[in-house]
Every structure is written in structure tokens, then in C-alpha cells.
Amino acid sequence: MNPTPERQLVPLQHAAEQHFFGMRHAAVPERERIEGFLSEGFEVVIAFAGAAVTQSFVDELVGRLILEQGPGVLQRLVFFKNCTDDTRAILSFVAADRLDQYLKNNMH
């Protein structure tokens, strides 16, 4: 039986000025933190409580991980905590779009 990986919480609301993530570059330090936790074997819980996000921010945060690490990364980012309906819709759209792009670019 495989042990369950430890989980690392990444709360976004502390990094946003006035709790709004609109710019792609604002996602870079958060994504880098997530990449570090993933490389150490953690599952990552991204907490969106109090944070409004744009598609650009989510694409840099999650979409780039999918493009660089493949669809398997989503198995370790299974928890998106306290998302609004709008945030869930953006996450779903970005993940589907980047998964499609990854598969097209990596088909042999």
C-alpha cells in the first residue's frame, strides 16, 4: 500500500494586493512555490478564499504547470479550496485548454 503524500497549503489571498489576481506576472511566485512543493513530493492545496482571479492569472498558475509537467500534475493539484463559481469555471476552462494543447504537442 502506497503512503498518501503530505499536503501543502498554498493560500493565495495573502499574496494579492486587495485580494485580486489579474496580472499573469502575479502568478509567477505562487507557481514557483507550488513547483517547489511538487518537486518535494507534496500534494498541493491551493486556497482561493478571498481571492478573485482572472484567466491570465490561472493560466500562469495552473496552465503552465500542465504544459510543462503534463496532465499528471493535476493528480497532485486535486484540491482547489474555497473557489467561487467563477474561479471554478476559469480553472476548468484553463485546465481543459492546456490539456488539449499538451496532448496535441506531445502526440507521436
HELIX and SHEET records of a PDB file:
HELIX    1   1 GLU A   17  HIS A   19  5                                   3    
HELIX    2   2 ARG A   24  SER A   39  1                                  16    
HELIX    3   3 GLN A   55  VAL A   58  1                                   4    
HELIX    4   4 ASP A   59  GLY A   63  3                                   5    
HELIX    5   5 ARG A   64  GLN A   69  1                                   6    
HELIX    6   6 VAL A   73  ARG A   76  1                                   4    
HELIX    7   7 ASP A   85  ASN A  105  1                                  21    
SHEET    1   A 3 ARG A   7  PRO A  11  0                                        
SHEET    2   A 3 GLU A  43  ALA A  47  1                                        
SHEET    3   A 3 PHE A  79  LYS A  81  1                                        
SHEET    1   B 2 PHE A  20  PHE A  21  0                                        
SHEET    2   B 2 ALA A  52  VAL A  53  1                                        
END                                                                             
